[in-house]
């Protein structure tokens, strides 16, 4: 498929999940988990399994800690999405992984702040779209 084709499939997966999260405030297991499995399989074929596993587990582990400490702040779908996003960004290098890990929280916080300034409610702001957007940007750069 090639790098461009893989990036296009990844972008489509991210778009699907982002739309789902914005509409329903849910990231479906039927999409997040198979996507993560495909990313890890591609990593294995491309001889990048180790960084993908480490990056995926580190990001998902961090998200899991937040979810366990404050379940209302971070959903289980975000934790599962972090597995695939952490894996794919880690394959691009530590800078891409770190940018994706930190950037998603920054973007969600900025969106929440902008909504508050506009007088809109922010009680259940989906985090998945920020995770996907920042991961795509980290890969593109």
C-alpha positions, 0 to 999 in steps of 0.5 A, spaced: 500 500 500 505 504 501 506 510 506 501 515 503 496 509 502 497 507 509 496 515 511 490 515 507 487 509 511 489 512 518 486 519 516 480 515 514 480 511 521 481 518 525 475 521 521 470 516 522 472 516 530 472 523 530 465 524 527 463 518 532 465 521 538 462 528 536 456 525 534 455 520 540 460 522 545 463 515 544 469 511 541 466 504 538 470 498 540 468 495 533 472 501 530 478 503 535 480 496 537 481 493 530 484 499 528 489 498 533 490 491 531 491 493 524 496 498 526 500 493 530 500 488 524 503 493 520 508 495 525 510 488 525 510 487 517 515 493 517 519 491 522 517 497 527 513 492 532 517 494 538 517 502 538 509 501 536 508 496 542 512 501 547 508 507 544 502 504 544 502 501 551 505 508 554 500 512 551 494 507 553 497 506 560 497 514 561 490 515 559 488 509 563 491 512 569 487 518 568 481 514 566 481 510 573 483 516 577 477 520 574 472 516 570 468 522 568 474 526 565 477 520 560 472 515 557 474 508 556 474 509 548 479 514 549 484 509 552 483 504 547 484 509 541 490 511 545 493 504 544 493 505 536 495 512 536 501 511 541 503 506 536 503 509 530 506 516 532 511 512 536 513 509 529 514 516 526 519 517 532 519 520 539 518 527 537 512 525 534 509 521 539 511 526 545 507 531 540 501 527 540 501 525 547 501 532 549 498 536 544 491 532 544 490 535 551 492 542 549 487 542 543 482 539 548 483 545 553 483 550 548 477 548 545 474 547 552 476 554 553 474 557 547 467 554 548 467 557 555 468 564 553 463 563 548 458 562 553 457 554 551 457 548 556 463 544 556 461 538 561 462 533 556 467 535 551 469 529 546 477 528 547 478 523 541 477 528 535 483 532 538 487 526 539 486 524 532 488 531 529 494 532 533 496 525 531 495 526 524 499 533 524 505 529 528 505 524 522 505 530 517 510 534 520 
